[in-house]
Amino acid sequence: MKKTFLKIAACACALCFGAAVLAGCSSGDSASSASSSAATEEGAGEISTLIVGFDNSYPPYGYIGDDGAYTGFDLDLAAKVAEDNGWQIELMPIDWDAKDALLSQGTVNCIWNGFTMEGREDDYSFSEPYMLNEQVIVTKADSGISSEADLAGKTVITQIDSAALDVLEGDKKDLADTFGRLDTISDYNNAFLQLESGTVDAVACDLSIAAYQMAAKPGVYAQLPDALSSEHYAVGFKKGDDALAAQVTESLKKLYEDGTVAEICAKYADQGLDEQNWILK
């Protein structure tokens, strides 16, 4: 009976020891898993491909060239930044009003296309601003509209979810209230087609867009002398991707220092792009 008891006790001790060992292994596996998870989370900002979300009808920053390929000032900059960091690059044309969802889902990892940062600071992580911009109003040269006061009762159009729309619904709401109608449209190319045809009386848009359209059709359009607002372009990232934003900023500074920015600006100078508006140095 005593021997039987000793055998039972020995087995019990062995079982307890085994359980302790298993518990230790389980604890170690959990710690390892947690460590691995933390490492993955810590490296979440690292990318191998820069996926650029852009509006493909936004010249000279991003558009479809005569050869059918995507081109533009910002897309050329993005390609050089990707090269500087050893990344692949993917250019993804998007619906502008879907940009937030695409960025949040990870379908794109940046918005880079004449993207105004003012008023959006709480919604995105931004690179440092690289280009000065203004919101302006363009009319037909022969319209007889030469000041904001002349817009009373007129139809003005701008892009959906644009900085111009933000200004006209915000700081310049008093001016917009004098319009006969404020319309929105998905892209500026069609907005200017409507202006040229007389469907609308004016387009509210970025200075760069106005300069591009006026350079493309000299004498057809005229810009009102007073800007609606002054602002800056920056590269937008998902909120919290500060490290990636800083990395892109450093590459842009290098591209300015080595003359690459000047070369790209010169490439699009005939489309109204002015190197004097570059501010990141």
QUIWOCOR-V979741 format. One line per field, one symbol per residue. ss: DSSP state (~ for helix, > for strand, _ for the rest). A space follows every 10 residues. Layout:
ss = ???
This chain:
ss = _~~~~~~~~~ ~~~~~~~~~~ ~~~~~~~~~~ ~~~~~~~~~~ ~~______>> >>>>__>>__ _>>>_____> >_~~~~~~~~ ~~~~~__>>> >>>__~~~~~ ~~~~~____> >____>____ ___>>>____ >>>>>>>>>> _______~~~ ~___>>>>>_ __~~~~~~~_ __~~~~____ >>>>>__~~~ ~~~~~~~___ _>>>>>~~~~ ~~~~~~____ >>>_____>> >>>__>>>__ _~~~~~~~~~ ~~~~~~~__~ ~~~~~~~_~~ ~___~~~>__ _
